[in-house]
Amino acid sequence: MPTPDYDSAFTRAIAADPAGIQGMGIANLMQAAVDYNAPEMHAAEIGGAGGVANARGLAGMYTPLALGGGDLVGADTLTRMAEVAVATSEDAMLLIPTRFALGFMKAMDNRRRRFVANEGTSAILSSAAFGHVGAGGSIGFADPEAKMAFGYVMNRQGEGILLNERGQSLVDAAYRCLGYRTNAPGVWVR
């Protein structure tokens, strides 16, 4: 078995400048020495790191959005939530190409980039879907076209900074079960 390659733009940036944005982002997590399972952490309001749920709860959060918005948001807002608002050739923090809607990640297909073990550079969904990945491989999203809400979390955080192969394989299986035929174009299509 070949040795995994952990050399990515993200890890190189940390090694080159530990005081840079990537290094400080990781250092803040490492130095905090907090128990993310403690009730105090669950009650804390931590932007970008405070989402705590099981998979059922995560999917439940996206369910109204997958079913047309309900009492949560109107049809026009739901449409805007699903449209790409920003796409980068290199995200300033993650150092990979990214695509975002208003507050949500969109499908990102970075499979053709040089493989880096557990980097987690892709989140391949349908073009109608929007949601967000979490560090270590979790994901939650709504797909209004497929009327699907999806949540995946682990009882042990995986490696990588975005969705990893384990999580993507579950997303892929869900789309196949709904009759989608391929993700070769970078998004799941029927």
N, CA, C and O of each residue as an XYZ file, in Angstrom:
760
protein
N       0.849     -1.176      0.000
C       0.000      0.000      0.000
C       0.898      1.244      0.000
O       1.823      1.329      0.808
N       0.638      2.216     -0.900
C       1.464      3.416     -0.935
C       1.264      4.286      0.303
O       0.204      4.280      0.930
N       2.302      5.022      0.630
C       2.222      5.945      1.763
C       1.334      7.116      1.380
O       1.507      7.686      0.303
N       0.375      7.497      2.243
C      -0.496      8.624      1.916
C       0.303      9.920      1.800
O       1.303     10.111      2.493
N      -0.145     10.795      0.929
C       0.471     12.093      0.719
C      -0.355     13.136      1.475
O      -1.479     13.447      1.080
N       0.195     13.668      2.549
C      -0.514     14.674      3.334
C      -0.083     16.085      2.962
O      -0.436     17.048      3.643
N       0.679     16.205      1.885
C       1.191     17.492      1.447
C       0.140     18.190      0.585
O      -0.049     17.841     -0.580
N      -0.532     19.163      1.158
C      -1.523     19.943      0.419
C      -1.150     21.413      0.524
O      -0.272     21.778      1.307
N      -1.804     22.253     -0.253
C      -1.568     23.694     -0.157
C      -1.869     24.181      1.260
O      -1.174     25.054      1.779
N      -2.894     23.623      1.878
C      -3.280     24.007      3.240
C      -2.173     23.660      4.237
O      -1.772     24.506      5.037
N      -1.676     22.414      4.192
C      -0.630     22.012      5.138
C       0.688     22.729      4.845
O       1.432     23.053      5.770
N       0.982     22.979      3.571
C       2.195     23.743      3.238
C       2.108     25.168      3.762
O       3.108     25.712      4.229
N       0.930     25.783      3.696
C       0.756     27.150      4.202
C       0.980     27.191      5.711
O       1.582     28.138      6.217
N       0.511     26.193      6.424
C       0.713     26.146      7.878
C       2.196     26.001      8.198
O       2.714     26.681      9.084
N       2.880     25.113      7.472
C       4.308     24.906      7.719
C       5.126     26.154      7.378
O       6.081     26.483      8.081
N       4.758     26.835      6.318
C       5.515     28.013      5.880
C       5.291     29.220      6.774
O       6.208     30.014      6.983
N       4.082     29.367      7.306
C       3.769     30.543      8.120
C       2.771     30.161      9.212
O       1.566     30.340      9.037
N       3.266     29.634     10.341
C       2.365     29.240     11.418
C       1.503     30.383     11.950
O       0.464     30.144     12.565
N       1.934     31.630     11.714
C       1.152     32.787     12.167
C       0.190     33.279     11.091
O      -0.518     34.265     11.298
N       0.159     32.600      9.943
C      -0.754     32.965      8.857
C      -2.171     32.513      9.166
O      -2.429     31.895     10.198
N      -3.086     32.829      8.259
C      -4.500     32.553      8.495
C      -4.780     31.063      8.703
O      -5.560     30.702      9.584
N      -4.152     30.192      7.902
C      -4.389     28.753      8.062
C      -3.787     28.255      9.373
O      -4.428     27.506     10.110
N      -2.556     28.673      9.663
C      -1.892     28.253     10.891
C      -2.630     28.711     12.128
O      -2.782     27.948     13.082
N      -3.091     29.956     12.122
C      -3.811     30.477     13.284
C      -5.168     29.798     13.439
O      -5.630     29.574     14.557
N      -5.803     29.473     12.317
C      -7.085     28.769     12.392
C      -6.942     27.427     13.082
O      -7.769     27.060     13.918
N      -5.897     26.695     12.734
C      -5.655     25.396     13.359
C      -5.148     25.582     14.784
O      -5.577     24.868     15.691
N      -4.241     26.533     14.991
C      -3.686     26.767     16.327
C      -4.775     27.145     17.318
O      -4.743     26.715     18.471
N      -5.730     27.939     16.880
C      -6.818     28.328     17.774
C      -7.597     27.107     18.248
O      -7.999     27.028     19.409
N      -7.804     26.168     17.348
C      -8.523     24.943     17.725
C      -7.683     24.086     18.665
O      -8.196     23.528     19.635
N      -6.380     23.984     18.367
C      -5.496     23.120     19.154
C      -5.237     23.698     20.545
O      -5.207     22.960     21.530
N      -5.051     25.020     20.625
C      -4.718     25.649     21.908
C      -5.926     25.788     22.822
O      -5.779     25.947     24.034
N      -7.090     25.728     22.254
C      -8.287     25.921     23.075
C      -8.407     24.848     24.138
O      -8.943     25.106     25.216
N      -7.920     23.652     23.856
C      -7.962     22.540     24.806
C      -9.332     22.446     25.464
O      -9.449     22.381     26.687
N     -10.346     22.440     24.639
C     -11.710     22.349     25.152
C     -12.292     20.986     24.824
O     -11.840     20.299     23.908
N     -13.280     20.621     25.572
C     -14.006     19.384     25.340
C     -15.242     19.734     24.528
O     -16.211     20.270     25.067
N     -15.215     19.433     23.234
C     -16.338     19.775     22.360
C     -17.598     18.990     22.691
O     -18.670     19.281     22.160
N     -17.477     17.998     23.565
C     -18.649     17.239     23.997
C     -19.235     17.752     25.310
O     -20.262     17.250     25.764
N     -18.593     18.745     25.922
C     -19.069     19.288     27.196
C     -20.327     20.129     26.975
O     -20.433     20.818     25.960
N     -21.274     20.086     27.902
C     -22.496     20.885     27.773
C     -22.220     22.377     27.590
O     -22.966     23.062     26.889
N     -21.153     22.888     28.216
C     -20.811     24.301     28.078
C     -20.440     24.638     26.636
O     -20.764     25.720     26.147
N     -19.767     23.724     25.962
C     -19.410     23.949     24.554
C     -20.655     23.884     23.675
O     -20.768     24.642     22.712
N     -21.573     23.005     23.987
C     -22.809     22.904     23.206
C     -23.655     24.153     23.369
O     -24.377     24.540     22.449
N     -23.573     24.788     24.533
C     -24.358     25.991     24.791
C     -23.676     27.255     24.264
O     -24.326     28.286     24.091
N     -22.380     27.177     24.013
C     -21.629     28.360     23.562
C     -22.013     28.722     22.131
O     -22.407     27.863     21.343
N     -21.893     29.991     21.814
C     -22.148     30.468     20.459
C     -20.811     30.724     19.790
O     -20.182     31.760     20.008
N     -20.381     29.766     18.969
C     -19.076     29.829     18.322
C     -19.309     29.855     16.826
O     -19.620     28.828     16.224
N     -19.161     31.013     16.227
C     -19.377     31.142     14.788
C     -18.450     30.238     14.001
O     -17.242     30.224     14.241
N     -18.996     29.489     13.072
C     -18.200     28.624     12.217
C     -17.778     27.318     12.863
O     -17.155     26.485     12.203
N     -18.096     27.114     14.130
C     -17.712     25.864     14.786
C     -18.731     25.427     15.822
O     -18.474     24.477     16.562
N     -19.859     26.077     15.900
C     -20.801     25.800     16.964
C     -21.936     24.883     16.609
O     -22.820     24.665     17.438
N     -21.953     24.336     15.420
C     -23.045     23.455     15.037
C     -22.866     22.082     15.654
O     -21.933     21.362     15.299
N     -23.738     21.713     16.563
C     -23.659     20.413     17.216
C     -24.994     19.713     17.008
O     -26.037     20.209     17.432
N     -24.955     18.566     16.358
C     -26.187     17.818     16.095
C     -25.848     16.372     15.783
O     -24.701     16.036     15.487
N     -26.846     15.535     15.852
C     -26.685     14.199     15.293
C     -27.179     14.263     13.844
O     -27.677     15.300     13.407
N     -27.048     13.183     13.113
C     -27.415     13.187     11.693
C     -28.900     13.454     11.495
O     -29.281     14.167     10.566
N     -29.740     12.892     12.356
C     -31.186     13.113     12.246
C     -31.510     14.594     12.462
O     -32.326     15.158     11.733
N     -30.889     15.220     13.442
C     -31.109     16.637     13.698
C     -30.616     17.513     12.565
O     -31.262     18.498     12.208
N     -29.468     17.158     11.994
C     -28.919     17.919     10.878
C     -29.840     17.826      9.660
O     -30.139     18.839      9.028
N     -30.284     16.627      9.335
C     -31.222     16.462      8.219
C     -32.536     17.174      8.519
O     -33.151     17.754      7.624
N     -32.967     17.129      9.785
C     -34.201     17.809     10.176
C     -34.127     19.310      9.997
O     -35.126     19.951      9.668
N     -32.951     19.875     10.210
C     -32.766     21.310     10.006
C     -32.951     21.686      8.534
O     -33.473     22.756      8.221
N     -32.520     20.804      7.642
C     -32.625     21.071      6.204
C     -33.960     20.647      5.600
O     -34.266     21.034      4.473
N     -34.765     19.860      6.320
C     -36.019     19.341      5.767
C     -36.962     20.422      5.243
O     -37.461     20.273      4.127
N     -37.237     21.507      5.982
C     -38.146     22.522      5.420
C     -37.617     23.125      4.119
O     -38.392     23.469      3.227
N     -36.303     23.249      4.018
C     -35.709     23.811      2.800
C     -35.813     22.825      1.634
O     -35.994     23.232      0.487
N     -35.700     21.542      1.928
C     -35.818     20.524      0.887
C     -37.252     20.395      0.383
O     -37.487     19.933     -0.734
N     -38.206     20.805      1.213
C     -39.618     20.654      0.855
C     -40.287     21.973      0.465
O     -41.505     22.112      0.571
N     -39.496     22.926      0.021
C     -40.062     24.158     -0.513
C     -39.987     25.368      0.390
O     -40.445     26.441     -0.003
N     -39.436     25.246      1.569
C     -39.270     26.396      2.456
C     -40.249     26.455      3.590
O     -39.922     26.974      4.657
N     -41.469     25.929      3.392
C     -42.479     25.917      4.446
C     -42.688     27.286      5.058
O     -42.774     28.283      4.341
N     -42.771     27.342      6.376
C     -42.919     28.599      7.107
C     -41.564     29.258      7.356
O     -41.496     30.373      7.873
N     -40.498     28.570      6.988
C     -39.151     29.066      7.268
C     -38.723     30.174      6.312
O     -38.291     31.239      6.755
N     -38.837     29.937      5.012
C     -38.471     30.933      3.999
C     -39.439     30.840      2.829
O     -40.024     29.787      2.579
N     -39.603     31.938      2.120
C     -40.458     31.956      0.943
C     -39.762     31.369     -0.276
O     -38.559     31.111     -0.257
N     -40.530     31.164     -1.331
C     -40.023     30.553     -2.555
C     -38.888     31.362     -3.184
O     -37.907     30.787     -3.656
N     -39.016     32.694     -3.192
C     -37.960     33.524     -3.783
C     -36.663     33.419     -2.986
O     -35.578     33.348     -3.562
N     -36.780     33.410     -1.673
C     -35.584     33.277     -0.821
C     -34.950     31.915     -1.019
O     -33.727     31.804     -1.098
N     -35.769     30.879     -1.100
C     -35.248     29.530     -1.311
C     -34.490     29.458     -2.634
O     -33.433     28.832     -2.708
N     -35.016     30.087     -3.667
C     -34.327     30.105     -4.959
C     -32.975     30.800     -4.829
O     -31.972     30.313     -5.352
N     -32.946     31.934     -4.135
C     -31.682     32.656     -3.943
C     -30.690     31.835     -3.136
O     -29.488     31.892     -3.395
N     -31.177     31.070     -2.159
C     -30.305     30.247     -1.323
C     -29.608     29.164     -2.137
O     -28.533     28.698     -1.756
N     -30.199     28.765     -3.235
C     -29.643     27.689     -4.047
C     -28.734     28.181     -5.174
O     -28.060     27.375     -5.815
N     -28.707     29.475     -5.419
C     -27.897     30.012     -6.521
C     -26.478     30.320     -6.074
O     -26.267     30.808     -4.964
N     -25.511     30.041     -6.926
C     -24.120     30.359     -6.626
C     -23.979     31.872     -6.526
O     -24.355     32.603     -7.444
N     -23.439     32.331     -5.413
C     -23.207     33.757     -5.196
C     -21.723     34.100     -5.333
O     -21.375     35.199     -5.764
N     -20.850     33.155     -4.966
C     -19.405     33.377     -5.028
C     -18.731     32.076     -5.447
O     -19.020     31.013     -4.898
N     -17.850     32.166     -6.403
C     -17.025     31.031     -6.805
C     -15.584     31.517     -6.892
O     -15.312     32.575     -7.458
N     -14.673     30.747     -6.333
C     -13.273     31.141     -6.335
C     -12.424     30.079     -7.006
O     -12.771     28.898     -7.008
N     -11.322     30.505     -7.570
C     -10.363     29.530     -8.080
C      -9.437     29.078     -6.956
O      -8.779     28.042     -7.059
N      -9.392     29.880     -5.860
C      -8.654     29.474     -4.670
C      -9.199     30.238     -3.465
O      -9.004     31.448     -3.342
N      -9.877     29.522     -2.588
C     -10.423     30.103     -1.372
C      -9.270     30.595     -0.503
O      -8.264     29.899     -0.368
N      -9.400     31.784      0.090
C      -8.326     32.393      0.871
C      -7.934     31.562      2.086
O      -6.769     31.582      2.484
N      -8.862     30.838      2.683
C      -8.543     30.013      3.854
C      -8.221     28.581      3.471
O      -7.204     28.034      3.899
N      -9.080     27.970      2.668
C      -8.939     26.548      2.350
C      -7.904     26.264      1.268
O      -7.372     25.157      1.191
N      -7.617     27.262      0.431
C      -6.634     27.155     -0.647
C      -7.014     26.118     -1.699
O      -6.149     25.454     -2.270
N      -8.304     25.989     -1.948
C      -8.843     25.147     -3.011
C      -9.974     25.929     -3.684
O     -10.481     26.890     -3.106
N     -10.375     25.536     -4.885
C     -11.544     26.167     -5.500
C     -12.806     25.869     -4.689
O     -13.015     24.737     -4.253
N     -13.644     26.886     -4.489
C     -14.888     26.712     -3.736
C     -16.033     27.419     -4.444
O     -15.819     28.296     -5.280
N     -17.252     27.020     -4.095
C     -18.478     27.647     -4.607
C     -19.442     27.789     -3.440
O     -19.677     26.836     -2.697
N     -20.006     29.000     -3.284
C     -20.927     29.260     -2.194
C     -22.183     29.943     -2.696
O     -22.132     30.776     -3.601
N     -23.313     29.582     -2.099
C     -24.569     30.314     -2.245
C     -24.600     31.304     -1.090
O     -23.574     31.535     -0.451
N     -25.744     31.886     -0.815
C     -25.855     32.831      0.299
C     -25.852     32.078      1.625
O     -26.904     31.672      2.119
N     -24.669     31.897      2.195
C     -24.529     31.212      3.472
C     -24.362     29.712      3.389
O     -24.226     29.051      4.418
N     -24.368     29.165      2.200
C     -24.278     27.719      2.037
C     -23.226     27.362      0.999
O     -22.945     28.145      0.092
N     -22.649     26.181      1.136
C     -21.758     25.652      0.113
C     -22.601     25.052     -1.003
O     -23.697     24.538     -0.777
N     -22.070     25.129     -2.186
C     -22.652     24.469     -3.360
C     -21.736     23.313     -3.750
O     -20.653     23.159     -3.185
N     -22.164     22.509     -4.706
C     -21.338     21.407     -5.176
C     -19.979     21.935     -5.614
O     -19.877     22.934     -6.325
N     -18.947     21.243     -5.174
C     -17.576     21.574     -5.551
C     -16.924     20.294     -6.046
O     -16.860     19.305     -5.316
N     -16.450     20.307     -7.255
C     -15.799     19.124     -7.809
C     -14.324     19.421     -8.019
O     -13.927     20.010     -9.024
N     -13.539     19.009     -7.068
C     -12.088     19.180     -7.159
C     -11.384     17.837     -7.305
O     -10.221     17.693     -6.929
N     -12.104     16.845     -7.858
C     -11.533     15.504     -7.996
C     -10.326     15.463     -8.921
O      -9.480     14.578     -8.793
N     -10.237     16.393     -9.835
C      -9.136     16.345    -10.800
C      -7.861     16.988    -10.273
O      -6.822     16.964    -10.933
N      -7.947     17.559     -9.090
C      -6.744     18.088     -8.451
C      -5.854     16.930     -8.035
O      -6.321     15.800     -7.893
N      -4.583     17.207     -7.840
C      -3.659     16.178     -7.362
C      -4.204     15.595     -6.068
O      -4.558     16.332     -5.147
N      -4.269     14.277     -6.001
C      -4.823     13.613     -4.821
C      -3.944     13.858     -3.601
O      -2.730     13.661     -3.638
N      -4.571     14.282     -2.549
C      -3.922     14.428     -1.256
C      -4.783     13.660     -0.264
O      -5.972     13.946     -0.116
N      -4.191     12.695      0.410
C      -4.949     11.831      1.311
C      -5.749     12.641      2.314
O      -5.210     13.513      2.996
N      -7.026     12.349      2.397
C      -7.933     12.925      3.386
C      -8.058     14.441      3.326
O      -8.529     15.048      4.288
N      -7.648     15.078      2.219
C      -7.773     16.525      2.130
C      -9.236     16.939      2.097
O      -9.608     17.978      2.641
N     -10.057     16.126      1.462
C     -11.468     16.449      1.403
C     -11.725     17.714      0.614
O     -12.076     18.740      1.197
N     -11.560     17.667     -0.686
C     -11.660     18.883     -1.498
C     -12.950     18.991     -2.279
O     -13.199     20.029     -2.892
N     -13.772     17.975     -2.284
C     -14.986     17.985     -3.083
C     -16.212     17.746     -2.215
O     -16.139     17.116     -1.161
N     -17.317     18.255     -2.675
C     -18.630     17.928     -2.122
C     -19.539     17.909     -3.334
O     -20.026     18.953     -3.769
N     -19.768     16.728     -3.879
C     -20.498     16.608     -5.135
C     -21.962     16.330     -4.837
O     -22.326     15.261     -4.347
N     -22.798     17.326     -5.148
C     -24.243     17.284     -4.930
C     -24.912     17.560     -6.266
O     -24.217     17.668     -7.276
N     -26.233     17.679     -6.310
C     -26.884     18.119     -7.540
C     -26.735     19.630     -7.642
O     -26.355     20.281     -6.669
N     -27.027     20.188     -8.795
C     -26.901     21.636     -8.954
C     -27.949     22.395     -8.143
O     -27.769     23.583     -7.875
N     -29.036     21.736     -7.748
C     -30.080     22.388     -6.954
C     -29.769     22.385     -5.459
O     -30.371     23.150     -4.706
N     -28.845     21.543     -5.023
C     -28.577     21.349     -3.598
C     -27.704     22.454     -3.014
O     -26.912     23.083     -3.715
N     -27.871     22.673     -1.715
C     -27.022     23.603     -0.976
C     -26.969     23.152      0.472
O     -27.937     22.593      0.989
N     -25.864     23.389      1.116
C     -25.698     22.986      2.505
C     -24.337     23.382      3.010
O     -23.824     24.441      2.646
N     -23.739     22.551      3.846
C     -22.399     22.855      4.342
C     -21.734     21.595      4.858
O     -22.375     20.714      5.431
N     -20.436     21.536      4.640
C     -19.636     20.453      5.196
C     -19.073     20.914      6.524
O     -19.073     22.105      6.835
N     -18.595     19.965      7.298
C     -17.933     20.279      8.554
C     -16.562     19.645      8.578
O     -16.308     18.669      7.872
N     -15.692     20.189      9.375
C     -14.343     19.635      9.497
C     -14.428     18.162      9.858
O     -15.216     17.764     10.716
N     -13.617     17.370      9.203
C     -13.563     15.956      9.528
C     -14.534     15.078      8.793
O     -14.581     13.875      9.046
N     -15.335     15.649      7.867
C     -16.125     14.815      7.004
C     -17.627     14.871      7.137
O     -18.312     14.167      6.395
N     -18.184     15.663      8.035
C     -19.637     15.723      8.154
C     -20.233     16.609      7.062
O     -19.535     17.425      6.459
N     -21.539     16.436      6.816
C     -22.231     17.255      5.818
C     -23.724     17.269      6.115
O     -24.293     16.291      6.601
N     -24.331     18.386      5.814
C     -25.779     18.513      5.837
C     -26.184     19.353      4.646
O     -25.517     20.340      4.336
N     -27.267     18.985      3.968
C     -27.720     19.782      2.828
C     -29.178     19.526      2.513
O     -29.773     18.538      2.942
N     -29.729     20.448      1.752
C     -31.086     20.324      1.223
C     -30.984     20.271     -0.293
O     -30.166     20.968     -0.895
N     -31.807     19.453     -0.896
C     -31.913     19.404     -2.345
C     -33.397     19.538     -2.682
O     -34.117     18.541     -2.727
N     -33.860     20.787     -2.920
C     -35.289     21.000     -3.184
C     -35.799     20.276     -4.426
O     -36.959     19.866     -4.465
N     -34.959     20.116     -5.434
C     -35.376     19.415     -6.656
C     -35.661     17.947     -6.357
O     -36.649     17.396     -6.843
N     -34.813     17.318     -5.570
C     -34.987     15.904     -5.208
C     -35.876     15.729     -3.975
O     -36.221     14.605     -3.611
N     -36.250     16.859     -3.324
C     -37.013     16.829     -2.075
C     -36.296     15.981     -1.017
O     -36.904     15.178     -0.309
N     -34.968     16.196     -0.941
C     -34.132     15.418     -0.032
C     -33.414     16.344      0.950
O     -32.823     17.353      0.566
N     -33.484     15.971      2.220
C     -32.650     16.573      3.255
C     -31.679     15.488      3.703
O     -32.061     14.329      3.860
N     -30.430     15.869      3.905
C     -29.386     14.885      4.175
C     -28.547     15.363      5.344
O     -28.183     16.537      5.414
N     -28.238     14.459      6.260
C     -27.338     14.753      7.366
C     -26.432     13.580      7.621
O     -26.884     12.437      7.688
N     -25.149     13.861      7.763
C     -24.168     12.820      8.092
C     -23.163     13.398      9.075
O     -22.523     14.414      8.807
N     -23.038     12.740     10.205
C     -22.029     13.076     11.203
C     -21.383     11.771     11.652
O     -21.909     10.687     11.403
N     -20.256     11.887     12.306
C     -19.544     10.697     12.750
C     -19.477     10.680     14.271
O     -19.604     11.721     14.916
N     -19.277      9.498     14.841
C     -19.042      9.446     16.275
C     -17.560      9.656     16.578
O     -17.155      9.746     17.738
N     -16.766      9.731     15.524
C     -15.348     10.072     15.641
C     -14.986     10.890     14.412
O     -15.153     10.436     13.280
N     -14.488     12.100     14.642
C     -14.167     12.992     13.534
C     -13.132     12.358     12.617
O     -12.121     11.822     13.072
N     -13.402     12.429     11.315
C     -12.459     11.923     10.336
C     -11.378     12.947     10.053
O     -11.388     14.052     10.596
N     -10.448     12.564      9.197
C      -9.368     13.470      8.832
C      -9.826     14.398      7.721
O     -10.813     14.129      7.037
N      -9.107     15.476      7.554
C      -9.386     16.413      6.484
C     -10.177     17.608      6.973
O     -10.725     17.604      8.075
N     -10.228     18.632      6.134
C     -10.893     19.868      6.525
C     -12.271     20.014      5.900
O     -13.010     20.937      6.242
N     -12.625     19.118      4.990
C     -13.942     19.157      4.350
C     -14.499     17.745      4.269
O     -14.012     16.837      4.942
N     -15.514     17.565      3.447
C     -16.121     16.255      3.253
C     -15.064     15.281      2.751
O     -14.334     15.585      1.808
N     -14.981     14.121      3.374
C     -13.997     13.132      2.926
C     -14.687     12.031      2.116
O     -15.903     12.056      1.921
N     -13.902     11.080      1.655
C     -14.429     10.019      0.791
C     -15.546      9.228      1.463
O     -16.501      8.824      0.800
N     -15.440      9.007      2.757
C     -16.453      8.253      3.495
C     -17.805      8.959      3.398
O     -18.813      8.326      3.083
N     -17.832     10.269      3.667
C     -19.076     11.035      3.587
C     -19.585     11.157      2.165
O     -20.786     11.035      1.921
N     -18.674     11.399      1.210
C     -19.094     11.530     -0.182
C     -19.700     10.234     -0.689
O     -20.634     10.267     -1.491
N     -19.193      9.095     -0.241
C     -19.752      7.813     -0.704
C     -21.208      7.661     -0.248
O     -22.013      7.060     -0.959
N     -21.552      8.194      0.923
C     -22.938      8.142      1.390
C     -23.833      9.097      0.600
O     -24.975      8.763      0.282
N     -23.316     10.279      0.287
C     -24.052     11.220     -0.570
C     -24.303     10.571     -1.929
O     -25.413     10.635     -2.457
N     -23.272      9.950     -2.489
C     -23.398      9.288     -3.787
C     -24.460      8.199     -3.755
O     -25.262      8.085     -4.682
N     -24.469      7.405     -2.703
C     -25.462      6.322     -2.581
C     -26.882      6.886     -2.499
O     -27.808      6.327     -3.087
N     -27.054      7.991     -1.770
C     -28.387      8.601     -1.672
C     -28.871      9.063     -3.039
O     -30.023      8.821     -3.401
N     -28.008      9.722     -3.800
C     -28.418     10.174     -5.131
C     -28.705      8.994     -6.061
O     -29.657      9.050     -6.840
N     -27.910      7.939     -5.998
C     -28.182      6.761     -6.837
C     -29.539      6.150     -6.486
O     -30.284      5.736     -7.373
N     -29.857      6.096     -5.192
C     -31.150      5.544     -4.756
C     -32.325      6.359     -5.281
O     -33.420      5.824     -5.454
N     -32.110      7.646     -5.536
C     -33.164      8.516     -6.064
C     -33.195      8.528     -7.592
O     -33.946      9.297     -8.192
N     -32.389      7.685     -8.215
C     -32.420      7.566     -9.666
C     -31.476      8.485    -10.410
O     -31.552      8.568    -11.636
N     -30.595      9.174     -9.719
C     -29.587      9.986    -10.411
C     -28.575      9.037    -11.007
O     -28.218      8.029    -10.396
N     -28.110      9.363    -12.213
C     -27.299      8.396    -12.943
C     -25.798      8.632    -12.880
O     -25.034      7.673    -12.980
N     -25.344      9.879    -12.717
C     -23.908     10.124    -12.737
C     -23.562     11.452    -12.064
O     -24.380     12.367    -11.979
N     -22.329     11.517    -11.593
C     -21.786     12.786    -11.099
C     -20.559     13.187    -11.909
O     -19.788     14.052    -11.493
N     -20.385     12.558    -13.060
C     -19.228     12.836    -13.916
C     -19.098     14.317    -14.293
O     -17.973     14.808    -14.385
N     -20.217     15.064    -14.520
C     -20.063     16.483    -14.862
C     -19.691     17.376    -13.683
O     -19.523     18.582    -13.862
N     -19.557     16.812    -12.476
C     -19.229     17.611    -11.306
C     -20.408     17.869    -10.404
O     -20.245     18.392     -9.302
N     -21.599     17.509    -10.854
C     -22.824     17.547    -10.066
C     -23.615     16.281    -10.393
O     -23.443     15.703    -11.466
N     -24.471     15.855     -9.485
C     -25.320     14.694     -9.754
C     -26.441     15.081    -10.732
O     -27.106     16.103    -10.563
N     -26.631     14.251    -11.746
C     -27.674     14.480    -12.751
C     -28.487     13.213    -12.943
O     -27.992     12.102    -12.752
N     -29.765     13.403    -13.330
C     -30.657     12.268    -13.571
C     -30.413     11.655    -14.934
O     -31.078     10.687    -15.303
